[in-house]
Amino acid sequence: MFYAIISEDVPNSLEKRKGARTDHLARLNALKDAGRLLLAGPHPATDSEDPGLAGFTGSLVVAEFTSLEEARTWADADPYVSAGVYARVTVKPFKRVFP
């Protein structure tokens, strides 16, 4: 089943994001390589593809896991969590309807 991992950043998280980005992307690439990643990306703080110094307000990952517990465990181990990027992470089941 798919699960949505919805993360909200702490204020002024850009530098923390930069410091943990390589490890964060490596985990996402592992999900992608395993065929389990549906989509992933950040929420820009401005209405722009590149928010510059405004940074981001959070992230969304939709990926396949065997259970809600496995999805939560994966989300808790994200390098952005240990780097203090996220203020809150919500994990919930996701039912893909389109496309």
C-alpha positions as CSV (number, residue, x, y, z in Angstrom):
1,M,0.0,0.0,0.0
2,F,1.1,3.6,-0.6
3,Y,1.6,6.0,2.3
4,A,1.9,9.8,2.3
5,I,4.6,11.2,4.5
6,I,3.8,14.9,5.0
7,S,6.5,16.9,6.7
8,E,6.5,20.5,7.9
9,D,9.7,22.4,8.3
10,V,10.9,24.4,11.3
11,P,11.3,28.1,10.5
12,N,14.4,29.0,8.6
13,S,15.3,25.4,7.7
14,L,17.2,26.1,4.5
15,E,20.7,25.6,5.9
16,K,19.7,22.5,7.8
17,R,18.2,21.1,4.6
18,K,21.4,21.8,2.7
19,G,23.4,20.0,5.3
20,A,21.3,16.8,5.2
21,R,20.2,16.8,1.6
22,T,22.7,14.3,0.2
23,D,21.7,11.6,2.7
24,H,18.0,12.5,2.3
25,L,18.1,12.1,-1.4
26,A,20.1,8.8,-1.2
27,R,17.2,7.3,0.8
28,L,14.6,8.5,-1.7
29,N,16.8,7.1,-4.6
30,A,16.8,3.7,-2.8
31,L,13.0,3.7,-2.7
32,K,12.9,4.7,-6.4
33,D,15.4,2.0,-7.4
34,A,13.2,-0.5,-5.5
35,G,10.2,0.7,-7.5
36,R,8.4,1.9,-4.4
37,L,8.5,5.7,-4.8
38,L,5.4,7.3,-6.4
39,L,6.5,10.9,-5.9
40,A,8.5,13.1,-3.7
41,G,9.4,16.8,-3.4
42,P,9.5,19.9,-1.2
43,H,7.0,22.6,-0.7
44,P,8.6,26.0,-1.8
45,A,8.0,28.8,0.7
46,T,7.1,31.1,-2.3
47,D,5.0,30.5,-5.4
48,S,8.2,29.6,-7.4
49,E,10.1,26.6,-8.6
50,D,13.2,28.1,-6.9
51,P,12.2,30.0,-3.8
52,G,15.8,31.1,-3.2
53,L,16.6,32.1,0.3
54,A,12.9,31.8,1.3
55,G,13.5,28.1,1.3
56,F,10.9,25.5,1.9
57,T,8.0,24.9,4.3
58,G,8.0,21.1,4.2
59,S,8.0,18.0,2.0
60,L,5.8,15.3,0.6
61,V,6.8,11.7,-0.1
62,V,4.3,9.1,-1.4
63,A,5.8,5.6,-1.4
64,E,4.9,2.0,-1.0
65,F,5.5,0.2,2.3
66,T,4.2,-3.0,3.8
67,S,2.5,-1.3,6.7
68,L,1.8,2.0,8.4
69,E,4.4,1.0,11.0
70,E,7.0,0.5,8.4
71,A,6.2,3.8,6.8
72,R,6.5,5.6,10.1
73,T,9.8,3.9,10.9
74,W,11.2,4.9,7.5
75,A,10.0,8.5,8.0
76,D,11.5,8.7,11.6
77,A,14.9,7.7,10.2
78,D,15.0,10.5,7.6
79,P,18.2,12.6,7.8
80,Y,16.0,15.7,7.8
81,V,14.5,14.5,11.1
82,S,17.9,14.0,12.8
83,A,19.1,17.3,11.3
84,G,16.2,19.2,12.9
85,V,14.6,20.3,9.5
86,Y,11.2,19.0,10.3
87,A,8.9,20.3,13.1
88,R,6.3,17.7,12.4
89,V,5.9,14.6,10.3
90,T,2.5,13.0,9.5
91,V,2.3,9.5,8.0
92,K,-1.0,8.3,6.6
93,P,-2.3,5.7,4.2
94,F,-2.7,6.9,0.6
95,K,-5.1,5.5,-2.0
96,R,-3.9,6.2,-5.5
97,V,-6.8,6.9,-7.8
98,F,-5.3,9.1,-10.6
99,P,-3.4,8.7,-12.9
